[in-house]
Amino acid sequence: MDFSIFKLAPQDLVDDGGINEKIFEKRSIPHIFFLTAVIAVSEEILFRGVIQTHFGLWMASIIFAILHFRYLSKWLLFLMVISISILLGYVYELTANLFTTILAHYLIDLVFAIQIRWQYVRGGKNK
């Protein structure tokens, strides 16, 4: 769904200022695997393991979205981030297993980061 939104939506609605490109486009694939793993583990422990456990799904999702502040000025990106957070939180509620949300978060970030790297290597934007 993410790929479809980025393809169909006007560029000004999905442009985060190139931050994700700056983070991932020049990294090696092994570094991307490591970095996305660190991000997924740390964010899920904080947001699902601590915040959601103590304050609930909605509070964890709102804080998650706000801390991804680069998306606050773009309503579509903000909606996408809060939706992903709610989905991950719901998965955690269903499974009561933090590893499940860590894996899902990791796969989301990994695919996104590799796509950015691949686009850069193929001569896409920002090269």
Buried (B, 14 or more C-beta within 10 A) or exposed (E): EBEEBBEEBEEEBBEEEEEBBEBBBBBEEEEBBEBBBEBBBEBBBBBBBEBBEEEEBEBBBBBBBEBBEBBEEBEBBBBBBBBBBBBBBEBBEEEEEBEBBBBBBBEBBBEBBBBBBEBBEEEBEEE
